[in-house]
Amino acid sequence: MMKRKSSALLALVMMVMMSVSIFSGCKKQEIENVPVDTTPVASVGDTWDCPACGQAAVSSKFCPNCGEAKDWTCPSCGQAGVTTKFCPNCGTAKDGDASAPTTEATVATDAPEATTVATTAPTAAPTAAPTTAPTAAPTAAPTTAPTTAPTVAPTTTAKKEAPSAYIKNANRYVYGTLSDAEKKAYVDIYTGMKNRDSKITTSANISADKFKEIVMDVVYQEPTNYVAMGGKFDGTTFTPKYSFTASEAAAMDKACDNAMSKIQAKFPANASDFDKVKAIHDYIVQNTVFSKDNKYSGYAYGPLVAGVGQCEGYAKAMTYALTYFGLENVRMTGTKYDGLSHAWNKVKVSGKWYNIDATWDEYYTEKSSNAVRYTFFLIPDAGIMSGSGRNYIPQCSFTPPSASSWDNNYFVKSGYYATSVAEAKTKMQQAAINAAKNKQEVIQIKCSDKAVYDEAKAWLKSNYTTVQNTVNGTSGCYKCTVKSFGDTTFLTTDKYILELVVTY
């Protein structure tokens, strides 16, 4: 009798696991990066008793037992009872820094996008480079991350536009690939998730398989629904599992919308598509540390507000901001050369599509806001899907847009692309001077081929003190010291990128 009960219980447990494991993807097979130390930072104030778990005499900003944050009152807007590092109403940081990141949130799920592998178009190497260089100064990154969701609802509701109009006007690539019936289902599913319906269905005449596919598309492409990594399908009815309460999600959305104004403040006058994408990319990279362990890491809220993220969170944060500023984009999922899953983005810039991967442009060995790479900033398919290193293999239910241009690649656009060794020497020195004027810690230029790269790197390793001394003798530069010559992995060698990492 006991054996039959145990077997029945085991069967029931397995059924439950199957019902909530419909989604699987980036979050459970995440990229293998250096773990980030998320140990709570000790506070300078009095000890406090945690209201969530009862832990007494806590002396850190976050409870070491359950992660609850100490309540505080926002000095900017007066919001009381805040339990996160950033005020969910106005975005002000706990220490009163109004420039701290408070951006956006997104839907979370591990739904596998279907198995169709898209074809990619090969592309030629860039042939010309402008002569201008970027001058944007980096911003400070948060040093701690909240581990509990905001509990205070905002006073206003973001995006009051009707869901159908919002979708149709937001430059959504995947939505544009659907038939009329599928678009109707997409709107129905999005509306249901936005309204937090317990069961979501559609009146569109589509199959159960197509319905499931579109549910996954909505979850992947819409960053503010907060759907969890599970749910149940019964024909054309979906029962979602929401990751956060309605008030938590609303507060997170509000904080994310406030953060968008901070990103927009970094746009230059008459900002081009390139300028907007760069500001978004830099803000996310500079204000985020890589971590798989924080509960927000797989959401856009992680990189944009909490200051933590893994590939899924970085990609969703990019999706949120790109969509917010009207840039057509698509969140990509797939696998890397080693079979592990990964997420990145494609975005249309000045009429042409490019890949962008904020996760791999993070500089992992330092918790620094000034260390930003541009290795994966606006590159064609051939730049990430061929050759050695981190080849990306898309796996999605749609055919992704082909990216075949180098025109808006960071190195080409910024004048840091060298076609000869002599040019590489000159451009590396100029890049170092420009970086030192803004205390940027990663200095990069791209070479046209392996021969130029190999010779230029050999020269740089023998003459880095000359580059450093020239920088330190140039008016307007912060004094720098070279720490390393970059790494020998896919981040530099496989991309023919010369890199210096400096400290000030």
C-alpha positions, -999 to +999 in steps of 0.1 A: +000+000+000+028+024+009+046+016-023+015+023-044+010+057-026+047+066-032+044+057-068+012+078-072+028+107-054+059+105-077+036+104-108+018+135-095+050+153-089+062+145-124+030+157-139+033+190-121+069+194-132+059+187-168+030+212-167+052+241-155+083+232-176+069+241-209+094+269-212+131+262-212+159+283-226+185+310-217+179+312-180+185+275-172+214+270-196+230+304-192+262+316-207+293+307-186+306+340-172+326+349-142+302+350-112+295+383-096+299+388-059+265+399-047+273+399-010+253+427+007+274+458+015+274+467+052+255+499+060+268+527+082+235+532+100+219+515+130+210+479+130+175+469+121+152+439+125+140+423+092+102+426+089+101+397+064+119+369+083+124+383+117+162+383+115+174+406+144+201+432+145+209+432+107+238+455+100+238+454+062+216+471+037+200+438+028+189+410+053+216+382+050+189+357+058+162+365+032+175+395+012+148+420+024+160+456+020+157+481+049+128+504+045+135+540+036+117+571+025+126+586-008+142+621-003+130+632-038+093+624-039+086+614-003+076+578-012+076+559+021+082+522+029+106+517-001+123+483+001+145+484-029+177+503-036+159+526-061+126+543-055+099+526-076+080+559-080+107+584-092+138+563-096+160+580-070+187+558-054+186+551-017+217+573-012+199+601-029+217+599-063+191+610-088+214+599-117+214+563-106+199+538-130+162+532-128+150+518-160+129+492-173+113+459-168+104+430-190+086+397-193+104+367-179+101+332-192+123+304-205+100+296-234+119+279-262+113+297-294+107+271-320+135+250-337+137+266-372+173+277-377+174+309-398+199+313-426+224+341-425+239+361-452+277+364-454+292+399-456+323+416-467+347+433-443+343+470-439+363+491-463+362+527-450+361+544-416+351+579-406+375+600-386+354+610-357+356+594-323+331+590-295+333+613-265+305+602-243+314+599-206+305+568-187+281+568-158+283+552-124+270+517-117+251+506-087+272+485-062+243+466-047+212+450-061+178+445-045+166+410-040+129+418-033+104+433-057+090+468-052+058+467-032+045+502-037+024+509-068+032+540-088+008+570-088+005+569-126+002+542-152+027+540-180+016+533-216-021+540-215-024+534-252-046+505-262-026+473-266-036+468-302-024+503-312+007+500-290+018+468-308+011+481-343+029+514-337+060+500-319+081+487-348+078+451-338+096+429-362+081+395-352+045+409-352+051+422-388+060+387-400+026+372-390-006+367-410-037+387-402-051+358-380-018+354-362-016+391-356-051+390-341-039+361-318-007+381-309-028+411-298-052+389-278-023+371-260-005+404-253-037+420-240-044+390-218-009+391-203-010+429-199-044+425-180-029+396-161-058+373-171-057+339-154-065+322-187-056+336-221-072+325-254-080+339-288-109+340-313-084+339-342-087+308-364-053+293-357-040+258-347-031+249-311+006+246-322+006+281-338-011+295-307+016+281-284+042+295-308+027+330-307+025+328-269+062+322-268+068+351-293+049+375-271+068+363-240+101+368-258+094+401-276+073+419-251+095+429-221+069+441-195+045+412-190+064+395-161+054+360-171+072+333-152+091+303-165+060+282-166+024+278-177-001+253-191-015+249-226-048+233-233-055+237-270-058+275-276-060+284-239-029+294-220-028+295-182+002+317-174+022+319-142+030+355-133+064+362-117+053+392-097+022+406-082+002+433-101+014+461-078+050+449-080+049+447-118+033+482-120+060+496-097+088+480-118+073+493-150+072+528-135+108+526-124+118+514-159+099+542-176+117+567-154+150+552-164+142+558-200+144+595-194+179+590-180+190+572-211+174+599-233+193+625-214+225+610-229+213+614-265+232+641-283+213+669-300+196+656-332+205+620-322+208+595-350+197+559-347+234+550-341+236+576-313+204+562-296+216+526-298+250+535-284+235+554-255+212+525-247+240+499-250+265+520-229+239+527-202+230+490-198+267+478-198+279+505-175+252+500-149+251+462-148+272+435-134+268+399-146+251+376-122+230+345-126+220+344-089+198+375-084+161+370-089+160+400-114+189+387-136+166+373-162+144+404-165+150+438-181+144+452-146+177+435-136+201+455-158+180+486-160+171+490-123+187+464-100+221+466-117+224+428-123+217+406-153+225+375-173+221+372-211+184+370-209+181+401-188+206+421-209+187+412-241+153+420-226+167+453-213+179+461-249+145+451-262+126+474-238+148+505-245+150+500-283+112+496-285+106+525-262+126+548-284+110+535-316+139+515-330+127+483-348+143+453-331+140+417-324+152+397-294+172+367-306+176+333-289+197+303-299+228+285-290+265+291-291+294+270-304+294+249-272+256+241-273+247+264-244+218+288-250+222+325-254+202+356-261+211+388-280+194+414-302+190+426-337+182+462-344+176+483-375+199+513-377+194+538-406+175+512-426+199+483-421+199+454-396+227+446-372+234+422-343+242+437-309+251+417-278+253+438-246+262+407-225+294+400-243+304+437-243+304+436-205+339+436-190+336+408-165+366+410-143+359+445-130+329+459-113+335+492-131+311+516-149+338+527-172+347+494-188+327+489-219+336+469-250+322+474-285+332+440-298+296+431-305+282+465-312+262+466-345+279+438-364+267+417-394+257+380-392+291+370-405+307+387-376+291+363-351+281+333-371+312+323-389+348+315-381+362+304-347+349+315-314+314+322-302+294+313-332+257+321-327+230+297-340+196+313-340+167+291-329+133+308-333+099+305-347+104+332-373+130+340-400+153+367-385+162+398-406+194+394-425+223+416-413+250+421-439+263+457-434+293+471-416+283+507-421+272+514-386+296+491-368+312+509-339+347+507-351+339+518-387+315+545-376+339+559-350+370+558-371+387+530-352+391+506-381+426+501-394+435+486-428+473+487-423+498+484-394+507+521-397+471+531-395+466+507-365+494+524-346+480+559-352+444+549-344+453+531-313+471+561-299+442+584-308+417+560-292+438+559-260+439+597-258+401+600-264+395+573-238+417+590-212+398+622-215+367+604-202+384+578-179+373+550-202+390+518-191+388+497-222+405+510-254+398+492-287+404+494-324+396+468-351+420+456-377+409+446-412+426+411-412+447+388-392+480+399-407+475+435-397+462+425-363+492+401-356+518+427-365+501+456-348+496+436-316+533+426-316+542+463-319+517+473-292+531+448-267+566+462-272+556+499-273+527+502-248+547+525-226+550+549-255+512+549-260+508+554-222+533+582-219+519+600-249+484+599-233+498+611-200+515+640-217+484+651-236+464+680-222+430+671-209+438+634-203+435+616-170+467+598-161+465+562-170+484+530-164+481+500-188+468+469-170+466+444-198+466+439-235+431+424-236+424+387-237+432+360-262+397+348-267+368+355-290+365+390-275+397+403-292+418+377-311+390+362-332+376+396-341+411+412-349+405+438-322+435+454-304+426+461-268+443+479-239+428+479-205+439+508-183+434+522-149+435+558-137 
